[in-house]
């Protein structure tokens, strides 16, 4: 199969979908790989390294799209890439369709096959979302701590406090992979952490593995409202696979928070779990509503591309090899994990959550 890897062009997206090691694996399996020039540069990989691994370097994204049968990306195609996509071409990337109706209709119009990283599922887990959730969860605390600083518009509080001065209060809503890693990172910095979830078994598990400075609380509007007045940093980490995230903090609820407090919405790819959330970029990551800082960067792991690219490709490569070796139809027929990743096939939505979101 001919596999193409274009350079990511979304704002401040520095990751790449295939490493030189991944190219070598594909070539050993008998496939041809076409990499757009400088596609891996921001992740620390040179064109020469890709060439040595067996890839062909192409000058433009158009050449890559025109040549490849399977396109591997990190982020969803943006408007200037729509016309490059061909009917029956396989796109293997993050799509997050439920938060973007324009993208959904655009991909339907291309008659391509859209297989989404975020809905590939095995034993109830999302293996291609997990590595980026781990990165985003840890980074949410790093970024939240930064924007609590006064020069960045925050209330001027140190997350871990110092002897004689109490630590910050951190609320993590959602006890999945993002929430667990956020809570661990915040606790490690010395903050007082509360992690919420609607699953009692999950809360029991978290209670067993978390440090002593982490409390577990059942998630409800009442409990969130009780905690907001004393919370300095809120991490939104709620995910409903393939579907739009629920709004768990409304605009009115922001009035319960102190000025300079920070919200980090890690669910922004799926529409965000705060009513006042809107996607931002690494170039302009924050804005204020009701005096509360909102950090809603849609590609948080893109800020640490070397770590993120290796973590992502460790997970995606085995699936990409299956798709290339068997073709998408046979691979999805034989592998239920991959079959659940199919979102749009030749103009038709085949993912129930996406269809229900837009009434299609």
N, C-alpha and C positions, 0 to 999 in steps of 0.2 A: 504494500500500500504506500501511497505517497502522502507523507505527513508534513504539514506546514505549520510553522510557528512565527506569527507576525510579532512585531514589537508592540508592546502595550502603549496606547496613546491616551488613555484616560488620565485626567489631571493627577500628577504625582504618583502614578502607578509605576513602580520600579521593578516589579517582579517579572519573571519570565516562566513560560509554561513547561519548558524542558531544559534540563541541564546538559552539559556535554556528556556526562555519564549516561543520561537518559537517551541521548542520541546514539551512543555506542550500543546500548541495549537494543534499540530499534533496528539499527543496521545489522546487528548479529542475528536478528530475527528475520532478516531478508527484506527490510523496508527501506525506502528512500526518505530522507529528512531534508526539508528546505527551511532555512532560518533567514529571517529578514536581518540585514546587516545591523549590528549594534543592539539586537533584541535582548541580549543577555548582559550588556555592558553595566547597567546599574545594579545588577545582582552580582557583579564580580566575574563575569565570564566573557572572554574575548571571542571575536570571530575566528581567530586562529585556533583557539581551543575547540570550537565547534567543528572546524575543518578537520583537525586532527582526529576528532571522534567519528568523522565520516559524513558530516552534513555538507550540503551545498548552500553557499551564502547567496542570497538574492538582494537586489538593490532596493526593491520597494515592496510594500504590503500587497499591492495589486499582483505582482509576479507570484508571490506566495499563494494568494487566494486562487489565482488562475491555474496554478500547477497542482495544488494539493487536493486529495480526496477527503482527508480528515484535517481539520484545523484545530490545533490545541492552543487555548488562550488561558489567561488567568481571570480577567474580568469580562463582563458582557460586552458585545459589540456596541459601539456608539454610532451616532448617525452617519458619520463619514465612512463607516465601514459597511453599512447596510447593503449598498449597491455592489460591493465586492463579493458578496456571498452568492453561491450558485445553487440551483435546485439540486436536491439529493446529496449535497455536500454535508458531511458530518461535522458539527461544531461541538467540541468537548471543552466546557468551561463553566465558570459560575455565571448563572443567568439571573436568579432572584426575580423571576417574572412577576410574582404576585405584587411587587411594589412598583411595577413599571408597565402600565398598559400600552404605552407607545411602543416600547421594545417588543412586547408580546405580539402586537399586530404586525410590526415590521418583520419579525421572524416568521410569522405565518405567511406573509406575502412572499418571502424568499423561496418557500417550498423546500427549505433545507431540513436537516434532521438535527434537533437541538437536544443534546444530552447534558443535563446539568449536574455539576459536581455536588451541589447542595442537596439533591434528592436521591442520589445513590445511597442505598440503605442495606445494611446487613445486621441481622439479629436486633433490629430496633435502633441501631446506632447509625450515624451518618459519617462513614469513614473518611470521606473527602472534605468534610466540613470541620472535622475534629482538629486537624493540625492548625488551621487558621483560627479556629475558636480558641485554641490554647494560646496562640500568639496574641490575639485581640484581647482576651481576658487579662493577660498579664500587662499588656500595654495600656489597657483602660485605666489601670491604677497609676501607671507611670505618667500618663497624660493628665489624668485627674489631679494628681499631686502638683503637677506643673501649673495648671490653671487655677489652683487654689492660692497660688502666690499673688501678692498684691500687685506687682508690676504687670501681671497677666490679666488683671481684672478680678481676681479672687478675693476672698475675705482675709487672706494673709495668715493662713494656718499651716503648720508643719504636720504632715500626716501622722508621723510617729510621736509627736510631742518631744519633750525632754524631761529630765528629772525635775519634779516640782511643777510641771505644766502638763495638763492632760492631753492625750492623743486625740486625733480627729475621729469623728464617728463616720463610718462608711456603711452605706446600705446597698446591698447587692440583691437585685430583684431577678430571680431565676437561678435555679441551682444546677443547671446543666454544665457542660464543659466550660463555657465562657465564665459563668458565675463561680464555679469551683476554683478556676485559676485566678480570677480576680480576687476572690476572698483570700486565697492562700498568699497572693502577692501583698495585699493590703495588710494582712495579719503579720507577714514577715517584716514589714516596715514598722510594725508596732501600733497600727491603728486599732481602734475598737470596731469590730465588724459584725454586722447582722446580715445573714443571708436568708432570703425568702424563697419559698417554692409552694406549689399547690399539692405536691405529692408528699404524703407523710412518710412512705418508705424511703424516698430520696432524702428527706430531712433527717431521718434516722441514720442513714448512711453518712451524710455530711457531718452530723454530730459526732460520729465515731472517729472520723479521719481528720477533722479540723483542729487547729490549735485552741488553747483555752480562751484566747481573746476573740473567738468567733461564736456568736449565738445563732441559733436557727429559729425562725419564726414562720408560722403558716402565712402564706401570702393572701391578703384580702385588702380591699380598699380601706377598711377601718384601720387595719394594722399599719398600712402605709401612711395614712394620715396621722396616726399617733407618733410615728417616728420622724416624719419630715421636719418638724420644728427643731429637732436636735441633731439633724444629719448635715454633715458638711459636704459629703460626696456621695452621689447616687450612681450606681452602675445599672443600666438597663440591659439585661441579658436574657430576655425571653425569646424563645423560638418555637414556632409552630411549623414543622417541615413543609416547605413549599407554599405556605399561606402567609397572609399579611399578619404582622404582629399586632396584638391588642394594645390599646392605649391605657396604660396603668397609672399614669400621672397626668391629670388634666391641667389645663391652663389655670383654673381656679385653685388647684392644689399647690401651685407654685407660690401662692401668697402665704402658705404655711412655712416656707423656707426663709432662711436668713439671707440678706443680700450678699452676693459674692460666693454663695454656695455653687456647686458644680454638678451638672448632669452629664454623664457620658452614655450615649445611646449606641450600644454595640449592635442593636437590632435594626439600625437604620437601613441596611440593605433590604430588609423585609418590611419597610415602611415606617419603622421606628416604634418604640413602645411608650413614648411620651407624646401627648397631643401636640405640643409645640415644637416637635423635632422636624427639621428639614435637612437634607443632605448637605454636608460641607466638604471641603477638600483640605489637604495638608497645607495648601497655600493660605487658606483663610479658614482655620478649623473651628473657631468659636464665634458665637453671637450671644446676646443677652435678651431674655424675656422676663419681665417682672423682676429685674435685678439678678436673675439666676443665669449663670454661665451654662451654655449648651455646647457640648463637644459632640458633633454628629458626623465625623468623617466616615465616608462609606467604604474606604479601603484602608483601615487602620494598619494591617500588616504590611502595606506597601511602604511604610516608613522604615522598615527593617528588612529590606529585600533579600539580603544574603541569607539570613536565618529563615525567612518566610518561604523563599523559593525552594530551599533544600527540604524544609518540613512538608511543603505542599507536594513536591514531586516525589518524595518518598512514598506518599499515599496514592497519587494519581497514576504513576508509571505502570504498576501491574495491571490496572484496568485499561490503560491506553494500549498496552501490548496485546491484551485480549481482543480489543476492538480492531486493532490492526491485523492480527493474525487470522481472525475469523470473519471480519466484516461486522458492521453494527447489527445486522438482522440476526445472524446466527449467534453472535456473542450475547445479545439480549434475550434470545430464545433459550440459550443454555444457562445464562447467569441471571438469577432473579435480582441481584444487587444492581446490575447495570440496567435491567429492564425498568426498575423503579426510577432510574435517572432520566428516562425519556420524558420530555415535556412537550415538545412539538415535533410532529413527523409529517413532512410534506404538506404543510398548511393546516394541519389539524392538531388541536390541543389534546394530549393523551394523559395529562396529569390532572386528576380531579380537583386538587386544591387550587390550581391556577384557573381552571375553568370556572369554578364556583366563585372565585374572587371577582371575575369580570362578567359573570352571567353568560358565559359562552358555551 
